[in-house]
Amino acid sequence: MERIGYFQFLRTIYFFKDLDDTDIRDIMAYCHETSFSAGEVVFWENDEADRFYIIMSGEVEVWKGYGSDQADMLAVHGPGHLFGEMALVDELPRSATVKSRGNTRVLYIGQDEFQKILQEKPMVAFAIVKSLSAMVRKSNDTFLEDLRERNKRLEIANRDLQTAQSELLKSERLSTLGKFSSMILHDIRNPISVVKAYTDLLLISEGIPQKNMDYIRNIRFEAERLNQLANELLDYSRGEIRLDMGSVDLDGFFLRLEEWVRRRFASRRCEITLRNGHQGPVIFDQERMFRALTNLSDNARKAMTMGGSFSLTAEDNDGWLLFTVSDTGEGMNKEVLERVFEPFYSSSKGGGTGLGMAIVKSTVEAHGGNIEIDSAPGKGTRIFLRIPLHG
C-alpha cells in the first residue's frame, strides 16, 4: 500500500475520526507496515509492550491463557480495528495473547514514536485518549452484558445449592474467582487507565487554578488506589507471586511511602512517623513491597478511628531488612489473629477485599522473608516484616 493509501485508510479509522488532515499525516509518518501468516502469534500475554497495531486486512484472535488448559478467546478483530494500544498507555505488560487468524496485514507504531506523538501533538493526544475512553466504554458494556448473563446462571446454581454445606459454598466462590478474575480485571483496569491518562494530561496543562489541580491530584491518587485493589485480586487469582527484583534507594522509597501515607491519613487526627534507618541500596521488588506496606498502613488507619500514633520504620537486623509498622489503634483479639491471613476474611468496618493480609504474607515469603504480628485489644498493633538485605 502506497503512502497515499495509508492516508485514506487512516482517515477511515474511528480512533482518528476527530483529527484533521495535518494530524493524520503526522501520524502516517510514524506508521510501518508488516504482515503475519495464519496462526502466527503477534505478541504473547505478559510480553513487554513495544508497539500497537492497526489491521488493514485479515483478522486476529485475542486470547487469555493461550496454550493452557484454561485458555479463553476474548475477541476476534478485523480491518480497521486497533489492538495493543492499552499496554502503551498504562505501561503494563501485555494483558492477552494475539495471534493471526489468517494472512493479516497491519500498520504499527512503536512505543517511542507513540510517546513522541503524545508529547508533541496535544490535540492528537486528546483525541487518542477520547477514543480510548469510547472504546473502553463499548468494551465494558459488552462485558457487563455477558457478566449479567453469567450472574443469572450463577444465581440459579446458588438456589439449587442452598442446602449445601458452607465449606462447599466457599469452594464454589474461590473456583468462580479463579475462572473469571483475569477477564474481569482486564476490563476493570482499562477504565482506570483512561482516568489516569486524563488526569496526567490535566496535570501538565496550564492555566488550571491550584484548587482544581489539588482535586485532579486526588482523582489520580484514588484511581491508583483502585488499581491497587484490582492488582490484589489479580495476585490472588494467579496463585503465585512473581517478583521483579531490583536495586532500591530506600530513602526515595520512603519519600514515596510518606506521600502516600500522609495523603491517606489526611482525615485522621494521627501523629505520623516514617523513618529509614538503613544506609545504602537494598534489593527487593519495589512495587510489591510498596503495596504490602501501604496495605498495612491502611489497615492501621482503619483501626485508629479516634486518632493516635502511626509509625513505619526500616532498619538493619542481623543481615535482614526489618520493616516495623505500628499503630495505637483498637488492636486484634485472638480470634482475629488466628484468621488474619485467611483469604476474604476481614474484621475491619472500613471495607476492603479481605485479601490484603494474605497478599502481604505471600509477598514477604516470596522474598524469602517472614512476618510477625504483636497485637492485643486496646493496645494497638505492631507488624514486623523481615526480608533479606540483598535479595
HELIX and SHEET records of a PDB file:
HELIX    1   1 ARG A    3  ARG A   11  1                                   9    
HELIX    2   2 TYR A   14  PHE A   16  5                                   3    
HELIX    3   3 ASP A   21  MET A   28  1                                   8    
HELIX    4   4 GLU A   85  ASP A   90  1                                   6    
HELIX    5   5 GLN A  111  GLU A  120  1                                  10    
HELIX    6   6 PRO A  122  ASP A  160  1                                  39    
HELIX    7   7 SER A  166  LEU A  203  1                                  38    
HELIX    8   8 GLN A  210  ARG A  238  1                                  29    
HELIX    9   9 LEU A  250  ARG A  264  1                                  15    
HELIX   10  10 GLN A  286  ALA A  303  1                                  18    
HELIX   11  11 LYS A  334  ARG A  339  1                                   6    
HELIX   12  12 GLY A  356  ALA A  366  1                                  11    
SHEET    1   A 4 HIS A  32  PHE A  36  0                                        
SHEET    2   A 4 THR A 104  GLY A 110 -1                                        
SHEET    3   A 4 ARG A  51  SER A  57 -1                                        
SHEET    4   A 4 LEU A  82  PHE A  83 -1                                        
SHEET    1   B 4 VAL A  41  PHE A  43  0                                        
SHEET    2   B 4 THR A  97  SER A 100 -1                                        
SHEET    3   B 4 VAL A  60  LYS A  64 -1                                        
SHEET    4   B 4 ASP A  72  HIS A  77 -1                                        
SHEET    1   C 2 GLY A 246  VAL A 248  0                                        
SHEET    2   C 2 VAL A 282  PHE A 284 -1                                        
SHEET    1   D 5 CYS A 270  ASN A 276  0                                        
SHEET    2   D 5 GLY A 308  ASN A 317  1                                        
SHEET    3   D 5 TRP A 320  ASP A 327 -1                                        
SHEET    4   D 5 THR A 381  PRO A 388 -1                                        
SHEET    5   D 5 ASN A 370  SER A 375 -1                                        
END                                                                             
